[in-house]
Amino acid sequence: MHNLLTSRGAQRTGGQSGPANPALPASTRCMIILKLQWKIFQMVDDTESEFSRSQTLLALALTCKSFTGPALDLLWRELYGFAPLIRCLPQSLWKQDNLKLEFERTMTSEI
């Protein structure tokens, strides 16, 4: 994961690993620091509860642009079943009744 943050963070900050623009607020500048991002994501990834981990990663992905890529990568890294992938397909393909997820029609190349 450290390599993931390093490569993505370097792309977003123009290759710099520290605060790049002094015009930005201090809170924004500190979130660009790759070591700090690494610590935050490491703590979240070590969470025992899968639900808590997923919810926190989603919240981090929505928090700021520099967190989006790494948080979504970790969120999608471990899936417990095909349901999350199926829900990414058009809703005309599937339906969900309570906990049961099933296909409504055959998949074709047309939407």
MOPAC internal coordinates of N, CA, C and O (Angstrom, degrees):
PM7 1SCF
backbone

  N    0.0000 0     0.00 0     0.00 0    0    0    0
  C    1.4403 1     0.00 0     0.00 0    1    0    0
  C    1.5218 1   110.15 1     0.00 0    2    1    0
  O    1.2310 1   119.58 1   146.41 1    3    2    1
  N    1.3243 1   118.41 1   -33.59 1    3    2    1
  C    1.4508 1   120.27 1  -179.57 1    5    3    2
  C    1.5231 1   110.54 1   -58.79 1    6    5    3
  O    1.2310 1   119.73 1   137.58 1    7    6    5
  N    1.3342 1   118.12 1   -42.42 1    7    6    5
  C    1.4564 1   120.80 1   177.99 1    9    7    6
  C    1.5166 1   110.68 1   -63.03 1   10    9    7
  O    1.2310 1   120.19 1   142.47 1   11   10    9
  N    1.3087 1   117.24 1   -37.53 1   11   10    9
  C    1.4594 1   121.95 1   178.45 1   13   11   10
  C    1.5134 1   109.90 1   -59.99 1   14   13   11
  O    1.2310 1   120.09 1   131.43 1   15   14   13
  N    1.3167 1   117.43 1   -48.57 1   15   14   13
  C    1.4580 1   120.71 1  -179.85 1   17   15   14
  C    1.5208 1   111.09 1   -67.37 1   18   17   15
  O    1.2310 1   120.44 1   141.25 1   19   18   17
  N    1.3052 1   116.76 1   -38.75 1   19   18   17
  C    1.4521 1   119.86 1  -178.20 1   21   19   18
  C    1.5227 1   110.45 1   -64.02 1   22   21   19
  O    1.2310 1   120.25 1   132.21 1   23   22   21
  N    1.3338 1   117.13 1   -47.79 1   23   22   21
  C    1.4551 1   119.07 1  -177.18 1   25   23   22
  C    1.5172 1   111.54 1   -69.48 1   26   25   23
  O    1.2310 1   119.58 1   136.32 1   27   26   25
  N    1.3154 1   118.41 1   -43.68 1   27   26   25
  C    1.4637 1   120.71 1   179.98 1   29   27   26
  C    1.5164 1   111.18 1   -69.28 1   30   29   27
  O    1.2310 1   120.41 1   139.23 1   31   30   29
  N    1.3145 1   116.83 1   -40.77 1   31   30   29
  C    1.4548 1   119.93 1   179.97 1   33   31   30
  C    1.5164 1   111.54 1   -65.00 1   34   33   31
  O    1.2310 1   120.70 1   141.22 1   35   34   33
  N    1.3138 1   116.27 1   -38.78 1   35   34   33
  C    1.4601 1   119.80 1   179.18 1   37   35   34
  C    1.5204 1   110.96 1   -65.58 1   38   37   35
  O    1.2310 1   120.55 1   144.13 1   39   38   37
  N    1.3382 1   116.55 1   -35.87 1   39   38   37
  C    1.4555 1   119.60 1   178.02 1   41   39   38
  C    1.5202 1   110.69 1   -65.62 1   42   41   39
  O    1.2310 1   120.03 1   138.40 1   43   42   41
  N    1.3128 1   117.55 1   -41.60 1   43   42   41
  C    1.4567 1   120.91 1  -175.33 1   45   43   42
  C    1.5229 1   113.01 1   -76.57 1   46   45   43
  O    1.2310 1   120.16 1   152.63 1   47   46   45
  N    1.3245 1   117.29 1   -27.37 1   47   46   45
  C    1.4645 1   119.65 1  -176.97 1   49   47   46
  C    1.5161 1   111.93 1  -105.52 1   50   49   47
  O    1.2310 1   120.77 1  -163.05 1   51   50   49
  N    1.3359 1   116.14 1    16.95 1   51   50   49
  C    1.4476 1   119.12 1   178.63 1   53   51   50
  C    1.5178 1   112.97 1    69.99 1   54   53   51
  O    1.2310 1   120.12 1  -151.49 1   55   54   53
  N    1.3400 1   117.38 1    28.51 1   55   54   53
  C    1.4516 1   121.58 1   177.48 1   57   55   54
  C    1.5154 1   113.54 1    88.72 1   58   57   55
  O    1.2310 1   119.52 1   175.68 1   59   58   57
  N    1.3047 1   118.53 1    -4.32 1   59   58   57
  C    1.4561 1   121.30 1  -179.57 1   61   59   58
  C    1.5152 1   109.24 1   -89.54 1   62   61   59
  O    1.2310 1   120.76 1   -33.52 1   63   62   61
  N    1.3082 1   116.16 1   146.48 1   63   62   61
  C    1.4496 1   119.27 1  -179.50 1   65   63   62
  C    1.5173 1   112.39 1  -104.65 1   66   65   63
  O    1.2310 1   119.94 1  -174.60 1   67   66   65
  N    1.3011 1   117.72 1     5.40 1   67   66   65
  C    1.4534 1   120.82 1  -179.57 1   69   67   66
  C    1.5087 1   111.20 1  -129.84 1   70   69   67
  O    1.2310 1   120.38 1     6.58 1   71   70   69
  N    1.3320 1   116.88 1  -173.42 1   71   70   69
  C    1.4530 1   120.59 1   179.50 1   73   71   70
  C    1.5297 1   110.52 1   -58.77 1   74   73   71
  O    1.2310 1   120.40 1   -54.08 1   75   74   73
  N    1.3312 1   116.84 1   125.92 1   75   74   73
  C    1.4484 1   121.10 1  -172.97 1   77   75   74
  C    1.5242 1   112.92 1   -99.77 1   78   77   75
  O    1.2310 1   119.73 1   148.51 1   79   78   77
  N    1.3048 1   118.12 1   -31.49 1   79   78   77
  C    1.4543 1   120.63 1  -171.81 1   81   79   78
  C    1.5232 1   109.89 1  -127.31 1   82   81   79
  O    1.2310 1   119.89 1   -72.81 1   83   82   81
  N    1.3316 1   117.81 1   107.19 1   83   82   81
  C    1.4707 1   119.74 1  -178.45 1   85   83   82
  C    1.5257 1   113.20 1   -64.95 1   86   85   83
  O    1.2310 1   120.01 1   166.77 1   87   86   85
  N    1.3491 1   117.59 1   -13.23 1   87   86   85
  C    1.4624 1   119.89 1   178.20 1   89   87   86
  C    1.5251 1   111.77 1   -74.68 1   90   89   87
  O    1.2310 1   120.27 1   162.04 1   91   90   89
  N    1.3255 1   117.09 1   -17.96 1   91   90   89
  C    1.4665 1   121.12 1   178.74 1   93   91   90
  C    1.5233 1   109.87 1   -74.56 1   94   93   91
  O    1.2310 1   120.18 1   -27.89 1   95   94   93
  N    1.3228 1   117.26 1   152.11 1   95   94   93
  C    1.4660 1   119.51 1   175.32 1   97   95   94
  C    1.5321 1   110.61 1   -60.99 1   98   97   95
  O    1.2310 1   120.72 1   -27.11 1   99   98   97
  N    1.3110 1   116.22 1   152.89 1   99   98   97
  C    1.4689 1   121.34 1  -178.44 1  101   99   98
  C    1.5263 1   111.55 1   -57.98 1  102  101   99
  O    1.2310 1   120.13 1   141.27 1  103  102  101
  N    1.3346 1   117.35 1   -38.73 1  103  102  101
  C    1.4671 1   119.95 1  -179.60 1  105  103  102
  C    1.5209 1   110.95 1   -63.00 1  106  105  103
  O    1.2310 1   119.91 1   142.97 1  107  106  105
  N    1.3127 1   117.78 1   -37.03 1  107  106  105
  C    1.4589 1   121.46 1   177.96 1  109  107  106
  C    1.5228 1   110.73 1   -70.86 1  110  109  107
  O    1.2310 1   120.34 1   136.77 1  111  110  109
  N    1.3166 1   116.95 1   -43.23 1  111  110  109
  C    1.4683 1   120.67 1  -179.98 1  113  111  110
  C    1.5229 1   111.83 1   -61.91 1  114  113  111
  O    1.2310 1   120.09 1   141.07 1  115  114  113
  N    1.3273 1   117.44 1   -38.93 1  115  114  113
  C    1.4686 1   118.43 1  -177.66 1  117  115  114
  C    1.5313 1   111.16 1   -70.93 1  118  117  115
  O    1.2310 1   119.66 1   153.40 1  119  118  117
  N    1.3368 1   118.25 1   -26.60 1  119  118  117
  C    1.4625 1   120.29 1   178.40 1  121  119  118
  C    1.5199 1   112.49 1   -75.46 1  122  121  119
  O    1.2310 1   119.87 1   169.08 1  123  122  121
  N    1.3302 1   117.85 1   -10.92 1  123  122  121
  C    1.4635 1   121.75 1   176.92 1  125  123  122
  C    1.5303 1   110.51 1   -83.56 1  126  125  123
  O    1.2310 1   119.74 1   162.31 1  127  126  125
  N    1.3134 1   118.10 1   -17.69 1  127  126  125
  C    1.4653 1   122.19 1  -178.35 1  129  127  126
  C    1.5265 1   109.23 1   -67.19 1  130  129  127
  O    1.2310 1   120.83 1   -61.97 1  131  130  129
  N    1.3273 1   116.01 1   118.03 1  131  130  129
  C    1.4628 1   121.01 1  -173.90 1  133  131  130
  C    1.5257 1   113.30 1   -63.34 1  134  133  131
  O    1.2310 1   119.88 1   143.57 1  135  134  133
  N    1.3255 1   117.83 1   -36.43 1  135  134  133
  C    1.4712 1   119.67 1   179.08 1  137  135  134
  C    1.5233 1   111.18 1   -64.13 1  138  137  135
  O    1.2310 1   120.47 1   142.23 1  139  138  137
  N    1.3083 1   116.71 1   -37.77 1  139  138  137
  C    1.4587 1   120.62 1   177.87 1  141  139  138
  C    1.5274 1   110.63 1   -68.04 1  142  141  139
  O    1.2310 1   120.44 1   136.46 1  143  142  141
  N    1.3355 1   116.76 1   -43.54 1  143  142  141
  C    1.4686 1   119.78 1   175.99 1  145  143  142
  C    1.5272 1   110.29 1   -58.91 1  146  145  143
  O    1.2310 1   120.66 1   135.35 1  147  146  145
  N    1.3305 1   116.34 1   -44.65 1  147  146  145
  C    1.4653 1   120.94 1  -179.91 1  149  147  146
  C    1.5279 1   110.72 1   -56.64 1  150  149  147
  O    1.2310 1   120.23 1   133.60 1  151  150  149
  N    1.3395 1   117.16 1   -46.40 1  151  150  149
  C    1.4652 1   120.89 1  -179.74 1  153  151  150
  C    1.5285 1   111.24 1   -61.97 1  154  153  151
  O    1.2310 1   120.32 1   136.38 1  155  154  153
  N    1.3197 1   116.99 1   -43.62 1  155  154  153
  C    1.4701 1   121.02 1  -179.23 1  157  155  154
  C    1.5237 1   110.03 1   -62.79 1  158  157  155
  O    1.2310 1   119.99 1   129.61 1  159  158  157
  N    1.3249 1   117.63 1   -50.39 1  159  158  157
  C    1.4556 1   120.49 1  -178.34 1  161  159  158
  C    1.5189 1   112.48 1   -67.89 1  162  161  159
  O    1.2310 1   120.04 1   148.11 1  163  162  161
  N    1.3205 1   117.53 1   -31.89 1  163  162  161
  C    1.4639 1   121.06 1   177.10 1  165  163  162
  C    1.5306 1   110.07 1   -65.03 1  166  165  163
  O    1.2310 1   120.46 1   137.57 1  167  166  165
  N    1.3334 1   116.73 1   -42.43 1  167  166  165
  C    1.4652 1   120.63 1   178.14 1  169  167  166
  C    1.5264 1   111.01 1   -63.04 1  170  169  167
  O    1.2310 1   119.94 1   137.65 1  171  170  169
  N    1.3065 1   117.73 1   -42.35 1  171  170  169
  C    1.4668 1   121.59 1  -179.87 1  173  171  170
  C    1.5098 1   110.92 1   -67.66 1  174  173  171
  O    1.2310 1   120.29 1   137.22 1  175  174  173
  N    1.3288 1   117.05 1   -42.78 1  175  174  173
  C    1.4630 1   120.90 1  -177.49 1  177  175  174
  C    1.5182 1   111.90 1   -65.92 1  178  177  175
  O    1.2310 1   119.95 1   155.06 1  179  178  177
  N    1.3298 1   117.70 1   -24.94 1  179  178  177
  C    1.4657 1   122.03 1   179.62 1  181  179  178
  C    1.5262 1   112.81 1   -85.65 1  182  181  179
  O    1.2310 1   119.86 1  -178.61 1  183  182  181
  N    1.3372 1   117.88 1     1.39 1  183  182  181
  C    1.4613 1   121.44 1  -179.79 1  185  183  182
  C    1.5197 1   109.61 1   -63.23 1  186  185  183
  O    1.2310 1   120.54 1   -44.65 1  187  186  185
  N    1.3262 1   116.57 1   135.35 1  187  186  185
  C    1.4616 1   120.90 1  -176.89 1  189  187  186
  C    1.5253 1   112.68 1   -73.99 1  190  189  187
  O    1.2310 1   119.62 1   141.36 1  191  190  189
  N    1.2857 1   118.34 1   -38.64 1  191  190  189
  C    1.4568 1   122.11 1  -177.13 1  193  191  190
  C    1.5294 1   110.24 1   -80.87 1  194  193  191
  O    1.2310 1   120.24 1   -58.47 1  195  194  193
  N    1.3296 1   117.15 1   121.53 1  195  194  193
  C    1.4607 1   121.13 1   179.92 1  197  195  194
  C    1.5252 1   111.29 1   -62.62 1  198  197  195
  O    1.2310 1   120.29 1   139.78 1  199  198  197
  N    1.3380 1   117.05 1   -40.22 1  199  198  197
  C    1.4690 1   120.39 1   179.60 1  201  199  198
  C    1.5240 1   110.59 1   -63.23 1  202  201  199
  O    1.2310 1   120.53 1   134.03 1  203  202  201
  N    1.3218 1   116.58 1   -45.97 1  203  202  201
  C    1.4625 1   120.91 1   179.50 1  205  203  202
  C    1.5263 1   110.66 1   -63.07 1  206  205  203
  O    1.2310 1   120.47 1   137.65 1  207  206  205
  N    1.3245 1   116.70 1   -42.35 1  207  206  205
  C    1.4663 1   121.84 1   179.16 1  209  207  206
  C    1.5248 1   109.99 1   -60.63 1  210  209  207
  O    1.2310 1   120.21 1   131.76 1  211  210  209
  N    1.3251 1   117.20 1   -48.24 1  211  210  209
  C    1.4640 1   121.53 1  -178.94 1  213  211  210
  C    1.5150 1   111.65 1   -62.83 1  214  213  211
  O    1.2310 1   120.42 1   135.86 1  215  214  213
  N    1.3190 1   116.80 1   -44.14 1  215  214  213
  C    1.4580 1   120.33 1  -179.75 1  217  215  214
  C    1.5274 1   111.76 1   -64.16 1  218  217  215
  O    1.2310 1   120.69 1   139.40 1  219  218  217
  N    1.3193 1   116.28 1   -40.60 1  219  218  217
  C    1.4586 1   120.22 1  -179.94 1  221  219  218
  C    1.5210 1   111.22 1   -68.34 1  222  221  219
  O    1.2310 1   120.29 1   138.21 1  223  222  221
  N    1.3432 1   117.06 1   -41.79 1  223  222  221
  C    1.4605 1   119.93 1   178.23 1  225  223  222
  C    1.5240 1   111.35 1   -63.83 1  226  225  223
  O    1.2310 1   120.35 1   141.45 1  227  226  225
  N    1.3318 1   116.94 1   -38.55 1  227  226  225
  C    1.4595 1   120.23 1   176.25 1  229  227  226
  C    1.5282 1   110.50 1   -62.57 1  230  229  227
  O    1.2310 1   120.59 1   135.02 1  231  230  229
  N    1.3146 1   116.48 1   -44.98 1  231  230  229
  C    1.4697 1   120.40 1   178.91 1  233  231  230
  C    1.5328 1   110.70 1   -61.90 1  234  233  231
  O    1.2310 1   120.08 1   138.93 1  235  234  233
  N    1.3416 1   117.45 1   -41.07 1  235  234  233
  C    1.4600 1   120.54 1   177.99 1  237  235  234
  C    1.5291 1   111.32 1   -65.02 1  238  237  235
  O    1.2310 1   120.50 1   140.77 1  239  238  237
  N    1.3268 1   116.66 1   -39.23 1  239  238  237
  C    1.4709 1   120.20 1   179.26 1  241  239  238
  C    1.5213 1   111.25 1   -61.93 1  242  241  239
  O    1.2310 1   120.46 1   148.39 1  243  242  241
  N    1.3240 1   116.72 1   -31.61 1  243  242  241
  C    1.4625 1   121.34 1  -178.92 1  245  243  242
  C    1.5230 1   113.08 1   -90.36 1  246  245  243
  O    1.2310 1   120.19 1   173.38 1  247  246  245
  N    1.3288 1   117.24 1    -6.62 1  247  246  245
  C    1.4658 1   121.64 1  -175.12 1  249  247  246
  C    1.5179 1   113.40 1   -73.84 1  250  249  247
  O    1.2310 1   120.10 1   127.31 1  251  250  249
  N    1.3256 1   117.41 1   -52.69 1  251  250  249
  C    1.4621 1   120.26 1  -179.33 1  253  251  250
  C    1.5273 1   109.18 1  -153.99 1  254  253  251
  O    1.2310 1   121.13 1   -20.31 1  255  254  253
  N    1.3250 1   115.44 1   159.69 1  255  254  253
  C    1.4613 1   121.00 1  -175.61 1  257  255  254
  C    1.5211 1   112.88 1   -60.45 1  258  257  255
  O    1.2310 1   119.93 1   142.85 1  259  258  257
  N    1.3127 1   117.74 1   -37.15 1  259  258  257
  C    1.4642 1   118.97 1  -177.64 1  261  259  258
  C    1.5317 1   112.12 1   -70.83 1  262  261  259
  O    1.2310 1   119.61 1   162.61 1  263  262  261
  N    1.3182 1   118.34 1   -17.39 1  263  262  261
  C    1.4681 1   121.72 1   177.95 1  265  263  262
  C    1.5242 1   112.61 1   -92.59 1  266  265  263
  O    1.2310 1   119.52 1   160.68 1  267  266  265
  N    1.3132 1   118.53 1   -19.32 1  267  266  265
  C    1.4609 1   121.68 1  -171.37 1  269  267  266
  C    1.5160 1   113.27 1   -57.73 1  270  269  267
  O    1.2310 1   119.97 1   124.79 1  271  270  269
  N    1.3211 1   117.66 1   -55.21 1  271  270  269
  C    1.4633 1   120.86 1  -177.03 1  273  271  270
  C    1.5168 1   113.72 1   -59.85 1  274  273  271
  O    1.2310 1   119.65 1   124.78 1  275  274  273
  N    1.3285 1   118.28 1   -55.22 1  275  274  273
  C    1.4635 1   119.21 1  -179.54 1  277  275  274
  C    1.5323 1   113.24 1   -61.42 1  278  277  275
  O    1.2310 1   120.04 1   140.52 1  279  278  277
  N    1.3266 1   117.53 1   -39.48 1  279  278  277
  C    1.4669 1   119.99 1  -179.12 1  281  279  278
  C    1.5246 1   110.85 1   -66.00 1  282  281  279
  O    1.2310 1   120.11 1   136.08 1  283  282  281
  N    1.3288 1   117.39 1   -43.92 1  283  282  281
  C    1.4673 1   119.97 1   179.13 1  285  283  282
  C    1.5223 1   111.24 1   -67.58 1  286  285  283
  O    1.2310 1   120.18 1   143.50 1  287  286  285
  N    1.3267 1   117.27 1   -36.50 1  287  286  285
  C    1.4725 1   119.51 1   176.56 1  289  287  286
  C    1.5245 1   111.03 1   -60.48 1  290  289  287
  O    1.2310 1   120.34 1   135.64 1  291  290  289
  N    1.3264 1   116.96 1   -44.36 1  291  290  289
  C    1.4648 1   120.22 1   178.89 1  293  291  290
  C    1.5237 1   111.59 1   -69.43 1  294  293  291
  O    1.2310 1   120.62 1   142.71 1  295  294  293
  N    1.3083 1   116.42 1   -37.29 1  295  294  293
  C    1.4672 1   120.56 1  -179.64 1  297  295  294
  C    1.5262 1   111.29 1   -62.47 1  298  297  295
  O    1.2310 1   120.42 1   138.04 1  299  298  297
  N    1.3306 1   116.80 1   -41.96 1  299  298  297
  C    1.4586 1   121.16 1  -178.15 1  301  299  298
  C    1.5242 1   112.97 1   -87.83 1  302  301  299
  O    1.2310 1   119.71 1   173.37 1  303  302  301
  N    1.3244 1   118.16 1    -6.63 1  303  302  301
  C    1.4617 1   121.24 1  -177.62 1  305  303  302
  C    1.5197 1   112.06 1   -65.46 1  306  305  303
  O    1.2310 1   120.35 1   140.47 1  307  306  305
  N    1.3208 1   116.93 1   -39.53 1  307  306  305
  C    1.4601 1   121.15 1  -178.35 1  309  307  306
  C    1.5208 1   109.57 1  -120.39 1  310  309  307
  O    1.2310 1   121.16 1   -71.03 1  311  310  309
  N    1.3274 1   115.38 1   108.97 1  311  310  309
  C    1.4630 1   120.78 1   177.18 1  313  311  310
  C    1.5192 1   108.74 1  -111.52 1  314  313  311
  O    1.2310 1   121.09 1   -39.44 1  315  314  313
  N    1.2941 1   115.52 1   140.56 1  315  314  313
  C    1.4585 1   120.92 1   178.51 1  317  315  314
  C    1.5209 1   108.06 1  -109.32 1  318  317  315
  O    1.2310 1   121.46 1  -102.69 1  319  318  317
  N    1.3357 1   114.82 1    77.31 1  319  318  317
  C    1.4536 1   121.35 1  -179.16 1  321  319  318
  C    1.5233 1   111.56 1   110.72 1  322  321  319
  O    1.2310 1   121.07 1    -1.66 1  323  322  321
  N    1.3244 1   115.55 1   178.34 1  323  322  321
  C    1.4566 1   121.75 1  -177.32 1  325  323  322
  C    1.5236 1   113.19 1   -94.22 1  326  325  323
  O    1.2310 1   119.78 1   171.33 1  327  326  325
  N    1.3139 1   118.03 1    -8.67 1  327  326  325
  C    1.4681 1   121.17 1  -175.29 1  329  327  326
  C    1.5340 1   113.48 1   -53.87 1  330  329  327
  O    1.2310 1   118.47 1   133.57 1  331  330  329
  N    1.3398 1   120.51 1   -46.43 1  331  330  329
  C    1.4673 1   118.92 1   179.60 1  333  331  330
  C    1.5364 1   112.74 1   -60.98 1  334  333  331
  O    1.2310 1   120.34 1   144.20 1  335  334  333
  N    1.3209 1   116.95 1   -35.80 1  335  334  333
  C    1.4616 1   120.31 1   178.43 1  337  335  334
  C    1.5203 1   111.23 1   -70.59 1  338  337  335
  O    1.2310 1   120.54 1   137.56 1  339  338  337
  N    1.3251 1   116.58 1   -42.44 1  339  338  337
  C    1.4702 1   120.74 1   179.52 1  341  339  338
  C    1.5224 1   110.40 1   -62.56 1  342  341  339
  O    1.2310 1   120.13 1   142.84 1  343  342  341
  N    1.3316 1   117.35 1   -37.16 1  343  342  341
  C    1.4630 1   120.75 1   179.90 1  345  343  342
  C    1.5305 1   112.67 1   -68.52 1  346  345  343
  O    1.2310 1   120.04 1   166.98 1  347  346  345
  N    1.3319 1   117.53 1   -13.02 1  347  346  345
  C    1.4673 1   120.90 1   175.07 1  349  347  346
  C    1.5298 1   111.87 1   -80.98 1  350  349  347
  O    1.2310 1   120.32 1   164.42 1  351  350  349
  N    1.3123 1   117.00 1   -15.58 1  351  350  349
  C    1.4627 1   121.65 1   178.11 1  353  351  350
  C    1.5284 1   109.44 1   -76.76 1  354  353  351
  O    1.2310 1   120.01 1   -17.80 1  355  354  353
  N    1.3357 1   117.58 1   162.20 1  355  354  353
  C    1.4728 1   119.55 1   177.58 1  357  355  354
  C    1.5318 1   111.23 1   -55.03 1  358  357  355
  O    1.2310 1   120.63 1   -38.90 1  359  358  357
  N    1.3183 1   116.40 1   141.10 1  359  358  357
  C    1.4677 1   120.49 1  -176.21 1  361  359  358
  C    1.5196 1   113.34 1   -65.14 1  362  361  359
  O    1.2310 1   119.80 1   163.12 1  363  362  361
  N    1.3073 1   117.98 1   -16.88 1  363  362  361
  C    1.4631 1   119.68 1   176.92 1  365  363  362
  C    1.5284 1   111.98 1   -71.24 1  366  365  363
  O    1.2310 1   119.88 1   167.94 1  367  366  365
  N    1.3233 1   117.84 1   -12.06 1  367  366  365
  C    1.4615 1   122.06 1  -179.45 1  369  367  366
  C    1.5217 1   113.88 1   -87.68 1  370  369  367
  O    1.2310 1   119.84 1   156.20 1  371  370  369
  N    1.3185 1   117.92 1   -23.80 1  371  370  369
  C    1.4584 1   119.92 1  -171.69 1  373  371  370
  C    1.5195 1   111.31 1  -141.64 1  374  373  371
  O    1.2310 1   121.58 1   -18.15 1  375  374  373
  N    1.3260 1   114.58 1   161.85 1  375  374  373
  C    1.4611 1   120.66 1   173.09 1  377  375  374
  C    1.5216 1   107.97 1  -140.97 1  378  377  375
  O    1.2310 1   121.61 1   -22.41 1  379  378  377
  N    1.3123 1   114.53 1   157.59 1  379  378  377
  C    1.4583 1   120.04 1   179.52 1  381  379  378
  C    1.5141 1   108.99 1  -129.44 1  382  381  379
  O    1.2310 1   120.88 1   -56.40 1  383  382  381
  N    1.3223 1   115.91 1   123.60 1  383  382  381
  C    1.4604 1   123.54 1   173.73 1  385  383  382
  C    1.5163 1   107.10 1  -114.72 1  386  385  383
  O    1.2310 1   120.89 1   -66.46 1  387  386  385
  N    1.3240 1   115.90 1   113.54 1  387  386  385
  C    1.4609 1   121.72 1  -174.38 1  389  387  386
  C    1.5238 1   109.27 1    53.85 1  390  389  387
  O    1.2310 1   119.63 1    63.65 1  391  390  389
  N    1.3183 1   118.31 1  -116.35 1  391  390  389
  C    1.4690 1   120.80 1  -179.51 1  393  391  390
  C    1.5270 1   112.66 1   -97.46 1  394  393  391
  O    1.2310 1   120.41 1   177.62 1  395  394  393
  N    1.3231 1   116.82 1    -2.38 1  395  394  393
  C    1.4679 1   120.94 1  -176.32 1  397  395  394
  C    1.5294 1   110.15 1   -91.37 1  398  397  395
  O    1.2310 1   120.88 1   -54.73 1  399  398  397
  N    1.3182 1   115.92 1   125.27 1  399  398  397
  C    1.4555 1   122.85 1   179.26 1  401  399  398
  C    1.5231 1   107.62 1  -113.45 1  402  401  399
  O    1.2310 1   120.12 1   -54.69 1  403  402  401
  N    1.3369 1   117.38 1   125.31 1  403  402  401
  C    1.4592 1   119.83 1  -179.68 1  405  403  402
  C    1.5185 1   110.96 1  -141.95 1  406  405  403
  O    1.2310 1   121.56 1   -23.03 1  407  406  405
  N    1.3298 1   114.62 1   156.97 1  407  406  405
  C    1.4539 1   120.34 1   179.68 1  409  407  406
  C    1.5213 1   110.52 1   -77.46 1  410  409  407
  O    1.2310 1   120.71 1   -39.78 1  411  410  409
  N    1.3230 1   116.26 1   140.22 1  411  410  409
  C    1.4563 1   123.09 1   178.79 1  413  411  410
  C    1.5200 1   111.86 1   -87.56 1  414  413  411
  O    1.2310 1   120.66 1   146.13 1  415  414  413
  N    1.3171 1   116.34 1   -33.87 1  415  414  413
  C    1.4602 1   120.94 1  -175.84 1  417  415  414
  C    1.5220 1   109.35 1  -151.20 1  418  417  415
  O    1.2310 1   121.39 1    -8.17 1  419  418  417
  N    1.3148 1   114.95 1   171.83 1  419  418  417
  C    1.4483 1   120.86 1   177.65 1  421  419  418
  C    1.5103 1   109.90 1   -73.09 1  422  421  419
  O    1.2310 1   120.61 1   -38.78 1  423  422  421
  N    1.3203 1   116.44 1   141.22 1  423  422  421
  C    1.4554 1   120.83 1   178.10 1  425  423  422
  C    1.5258 1   108.97 1   -78.25 1  426  425  423
  O    1.2310 1   121.16 1   -45.33 1  427  426  425
  N    1.3308 1   115.38 1   134.67 1  427  426  425
  C    1.4616 1   122.06 1   175.95 1  429  427  426
  C    1.5285 1   107.94 1  -131.91 1  430  429  427
  O    1.2310 1   120.95 1    -6.98 1  431  430  429
  N    1.3182 1   115.79 1   173.02 1  431  430  429
  C    1.4705 1   118.34 1   179.28 1  433  431  430
  C    1.5166 1   111.47 1   -74.90 1  434  433  431
  O    1.2310 1   119.43 1   161.32 1  435  434  433
  N    1.3442 1   118.70 1   -18.68 1  435  434  433
  C    1.4449 1   121.40 1   175.49 1  437  435  434
  C    1.5172 1   109.80 1   -84.43 1  438  437  435
  O    1.2310 1   120.65 1   -30.31 1  439  438  437
  N    1.2994 1   116.36 1   149.69 1  439  438  437
  C    1.4725 1   120.54 1   179.83 1  441  439  438
  C    1.4595 1   107.70 1   -88.19 1  442  441  439
  O    1.2310 1   120.10 1   180.00 1  443  442  441

